[in-house]
Amino acid sequence: MSKKKHLSLATKILMGLAFGAIYGVATNIMFSHHPTLEWIVANITYPIGQIFLRLIFMVVIPLIFSALALGVAELGDLRRLGRIGFKTLFYTIIVTSISVLIGLTLVNLVEPGKGLSDEARTNLTKTISNTATQQNIQRAQESKSVVQTILDIIPRNPLADAVGSMDEGYRGGGLLAVMFFSLIVGIALARSDPAKTQTFLHFLQGLYEITMKIIGFAMAIAPYGVFALIFSITARLGFEVVAILGKYVLVVIAGLLIHQFGVYSLLVKTLAKMSPITFFKAIREVMLTAFSTSSSNATLPTSIKVTEENLGVPKEISRFVLTLGSTANQNGTALYEGVTVLFLAQFFGIELSLGSQITVLLMAILAGIGTAGVPGGSLPFIVLILTSVGIPGEGIGVILGVDRLLDMCRTVLNVTGDITAAAYIARSEGYNIGQKT
């Protein structure tokens, strides 16, 4: 008698995503603006989705600390650490630049913000959420100088940065400060007498194993959490705003697809020496998790697990590169920010010179490196770029209605970029990757 074939977790997550979108849109069409629909979303589906997300978010800090400290300690040789760190930084800058250039090229060719009627522009303006807009403008106005931003990466109180890192309004170093502290701990651990630090090393290894086990608990309910998250978004959004902003959404998604399956395929083939088809099949669970959570940080546990088990990347490289990449290698976010700024310039009828577009390019690259890997983390940076080139900061409200959808899409690109970097660096260090461990 043959055994019953069970669906894979990735398939279940995909089904949850598909059914959530179908039921959400259908509900929006039939019961749009009905108070019962809002009650169901606010009191049932939204909380279920948040339970799934919070189970993941609550282990992000211990995971980053244990994974990064262990990764650095296990590299051992500080010269090797410096070499891998340089490769990661160089890869990030080059590939992020390519992503922004793709976005700016598309938005200049298609010009999605032009050709809107006065009525359509008025309707779009009415969709602006004043509260959300003002919050993002205020956060952008409170932005720190470059010098202060650099200083904040070195934490005066690592615990304070760990506590505030998930708060979108936190003004300290946040996750970058936590990562810096973890790096220093890992370096010190590598330089210390093993006989005296063995207990602490075992503690870090135990902490890492515990966080991965908790992630396993969360992923067991992932299909239901994904269904609830997608239903909540589509039931509220429907097609109205998406139809008005259709060209803008399509330009962003087209840019993301070109980078995802064009640029990354080329990088995987030439740098990691892997078949792109094999690569994307191996990481499909990560891409689905990224799409459903809209967070590189929340996807980090799955990224590490899949990169080590499905691609065979050594743990000391995967933990180091992926942990840094979850905050510092945001290719999709950089592309999205560049497209959004030029779209809003077209929307408001503002012609940006070549110099202004170069400014947008550079700022989007920097923002892609420094943006927090949490949902909505890029919005304050967009306001900063808007105001720097003379576009009203309030324009951010125009795209708030579809930001979450695009956030989900660009997060897929972000985490794929992290795994591509890990695969390339592992191959450059002489490891034979592409084999399941």
N, C-alpha and C positions, 0 to 999 in steps of 0.2 A: 504494500500500500504506500503510495507516494506521500511525502510530507507536504503539508499545506504551505504554500508559498506566501511569505509575509512581505508586505510592502516595506520598502526602505524608508528611513526617516526623511530623507530628502524628498521622496515621492509624497509622503504624507504632508510635509510642509507645503509643497507645491499645490497639493489639493486644497489645503486650508486656505492658501492665498487665493486660488481661483474661485472657490466657493464664496469666500468672504467678499471678493469684488463683485461677483454676479449677484449675490443676495443684497449687497449694499446698494448697488446701482438700481436694482429692481425696486427696492424699498424706497429709495429716494424718488423715483419716478411716480410711484403710487401714493406715497405718503409724505411728500415734501412739505416742510414747514408744519407738519402735524405735531402737536405737543407730545403725543404718545411716542413718536419716533425719537424725539429728543430725550425723553425719559428713558427709553430702552438703551440708547447709546450712552447716556450719562451714568446710568445706574447698573447696567449689565455688561454690555460688550466692552466699553472703555475700561472698567475696573479689571475685567478678565485679562485684557491685553496688558494692563499695567502690572498685574501680578507676574506675568511671564517676564516682562522687561526688568522688573525689580529683582527677581531672583537672579538675573544675570548681572545687573548693575551692582548688586551688593557685594560681589566678589571681585570687581574690577581692581580695586586698590590692592587687596592682598595678592591677587594674581600678578599685577604689574610689579609689585615689590619682589615677590618670590621668583618670578620668571626672569626678570632683568638681572637681579643680583646673582641668581644661579647661572644665568647665561654668561655673564662677565666672569664669574669665578671659575667656571668650567673652561673658558677660553684660556685661562691661565697666563699665557704670554701676553704682556701688555703691548708689545709691538704688534702682535697679531690683532689685538683689540683695536689698536689705532688704525691698522690697515683695513679692517672690516668696517669700522666707523666711517673712514674716509670714503670707501666704496659706497656705503649706504647714502651718505650725504651727496656725493657726486651723482649717483643714480637719481636721487630725489629731485635735485635741481634740474637736471636735464629732462627727465620725463615729465615733470610738472610744467616746465616751459613748453614742451610739445603739446600738452593738453590744453593750455591756455591759448596757444596759437591756433589750434584746431577750432576752438570755440569762437575766437575773434574772427577768424576767416569765414566761418559759416554765418555768423550774425551780420557781417558786412555784405555777404552775397545775398542772403535771403531777405534781410531788413525786416524782421518780424514786427518791429514797433511802428513801422510806417503804414500809411494807408487806412488808419482807423478813422471811422466817421466820428463826428462830435458826439453823437448819441452813444456810440460804443465806448468812447473815452469817458463819458460821464458815468455810464453804468459801471465801468471798471473802477473808477474813482470811488463810487459808492460802496464797493466791496472792501475798501480799506478798513481794517480794524484799528480805530484810533488808539485804543489802549496798547495793543501789541506794537503798533508803529512807534508810539511815543517811548515805549520801553526800550526798543532797539536804538532809537535816536539818542536817548539819554545814555545808554551804555556806550555808544560810539563817542559821544561828547566827553565821557569820562575816561576815554582811552589814555593809556600811559605813553610816555615818551619811549623812544627806542632804547635809551640807556636804562630807564627804569624797568622796561620789559626784560632786558638781559639780566639785570640784577635780580629780578624776582625769580629767575630760573634757579638761582642758588637760594634755597629756603632758609629763613631764620628759624622757622618752626615747621618741620616736615609734617607733623600731625595736623597742624592748622590747614596746610595746603591739601592734605589728604581729605580732611573733613569738607573743605570748601570746593574741591575739584569738580563735583557734580552740580554745583550751583552756577547757573548761567550768569549770574550777576557778581560772582566772586572776583575780587580785584587783585588777588595774589598770583603766585606762579602756577597754582593748580597742578594739573597732571604733569606738566613739564618739570615742575619742581620736585614732584614725587619721583619722576624718572631719574632726575639728576641725583637725588638722594640714593636711589636704588643702585645707580651706576657706581657712586662712590663706595657704597657698602660692598658691592661686588668686587671692585678694585682692591679695597682694603682686605677683603676675604682672600683674594688671590695672593696677596702679598704677605699674609699672616702665616704663623706656624700652624700647619694642619692639625697637630696634636692638641692645640689649644682651641681651635675653632670647629672641631668635628661635630660637637653638639649643636652649635648654631647652624652648621651646614645641614645637618639632619633635620633641624627645625624647619629650615627653608624648603627642603625637599618634601617634608610632611605637609607643610602649608600649601605647597603647589598641588600635591595630590588631592588634598581636601577640596581646594577650589575647583579642580577638574571634576571631582565627584558631584559637587553641588551643581555644576554646569550640566552634568548628566541628568540630574533631577529636573532642571529647568527644560532641557531639550525633550524630556518625555512628554511635556505638555505643550511643546512648541506648536504643533499643528493647530491646537485649539486657540493658543495665544495669537498666532498669526491670523487666523480667521477673525478673531475679535478685533484686532488692530485694523485690518483692512476693511472690515465691515464698517467700523466707526468712521473711517475717513470717507469712504465712498457714499455712505448713507447721508452724510452731511454735505459733501461737496457736489455729488451728482455730476451732470454734464454742463451745467450752465456756465460756470466760470471757466472750465476747461475748454469749452467751445470758443469763448471769447479770446482766451489766451492760447488757442491751439497752435498757432505758428511758433510762438515763443517756446511752448513745451516741446514741440517737434524738433526745433533747432537744438535745444539742450540735449534731448534724447539722442538725436542723430550724432551730435558731437561725442556723447558718451559711448555710443555704439562703435563709432569709428575708432576711438581710442581703445575700447575694451577688446574688440575682436580684430582690429587692424594693427595698432601699435603694439599691444601686448603680445599678440600672436607672433609678430616679428621679433620682439625681444626674447620671448620664450624659445623660439626656434634658433636664433643666432647666439644668444648669450647663455641660456640655460641648456641648450642642446636637447630640447624635448619637443615632441609632437604637440602642437597647440591643441589638437583634439583631445589627446590624452590628458593634457594639463587641465583643460576646462572641465572634462568629465570628472577628474579627480577632486576638483574644488567646488563642484556644483552645490554641495551642502552649505559651504561658506557663503556663496553668492546669494542663496535663498535666505539664509539667516540675516545677511547684511541688508537685503531688500526689505525684510519684514521688520527689522529693528531700527533701521535708519541710523545706526551707530557703529562706528569702527571699534569703539571701546567695548561695546556689548558683544560684538562679533569676535573679539580677540581670542577668547577661549577656544571657540570652534576653529578659528584660523590656525592656532598653534597645533591643535589636535590633528587636523586634516593635513597640514603641511608636513608634520612629522610622520604620520601614519600612512598617508596616501602618496606622498611625494618622496619620502625618505630623506628629508632635509634634517641634518643633525640638530639635536635639541639646543646645543649651545648657540647655534646660528639662528634657528627659527625664533627662539625666545627673545634674543637680542634684537634682531631686525624687525620682527613683527610687533614687538612691544613699542619700539620707537616709532615704527611706521603708523601705528594706530592714531598717533597725534601729528607726526611730522611729515607724513607722506600722503597728502590728501589731493591726489591728482584730479579726481572728479569734482571736488569742492572748488578747486582753482578754476577749472573749466567753467563750472556753473557761475561763479562770481563774475568772470569776464563777460560771459554772454549776458547775464542779467544787467550789468552796468550799461552795456551798449544798447540793449533792448530798451531800458528806461530812458536813455538819452534820446533814442528815436521816438519813443512814446511821447516825451515832452517837447519834441521838436528841437532838440539841442544838437548841433553839429559838433562832433569831437574831432579836433585836429589830429594829425599823425602823432604829435608830441603827447597829446592827452591820451591817445590809445596806447602809446608806449608806457605811460604812467600807469594806466589800467593793467597792462600786461605785468609790469614789475610788481605792483601791489597785489595782484591776484596770486602771483607766484609766492610772495612772502606770506600772504594770508593762507594759502594752501598748506604751507609748512607749519603755521602757528595756530590754525583753527582747531578748536576742541572737537574731539570725535564723538559728539553727542548730537541728538536731533536739534536742528535749529541753530547750531553753533556758529554757522557762517553769516547769519543775518547782521550782527553788529559790524563785521568786516565789510559787508556790502555797503552799509550806510557810510562807513569811513571812506570807501573808494568813491561813492557817489558824490559826497560833499567835496572831496579833493579835486574833482574835475568839474565842479559847478552844477551838479544835478541836485534838485531838491531831495533831502534825506527822506522826506515823507513818501517819496516814490516807492520805498520798500514795501509799503502797504499794498501796492498794486499786485505784487506777486505772492503775497502771503497765502492766498487761497490755494495755490498749487505748490507752495514750497515743500510741503510734506511729501507729496508724490515724487517731486524731483529729488528731494533729500534721500528718499528710498533708492532711487535710481543711481545717484552719484555715489552713495555709500558702497554699492557693488563695485564700482570702479576703484574706489579708495582701497578696499580690502584686497581686490585682485592685484593692484599695484604693489601692495605690501608683500603678497605671496610671490609675485614675479621677482621682486627684489631679493627675497630670501632664496629663491631657486637660483638666480644668477650668482649671488655671492657664494652659495654652497658649491656651485659648479666651478667658480673661479678659484675656490680654495682646494680644489682637487677631489671633491666628493662626487661619487656616481649617483646622481639623483634620478627620480622617475620610477623608482621601485618601491612598492609598499613594504613597510617595515613589519 
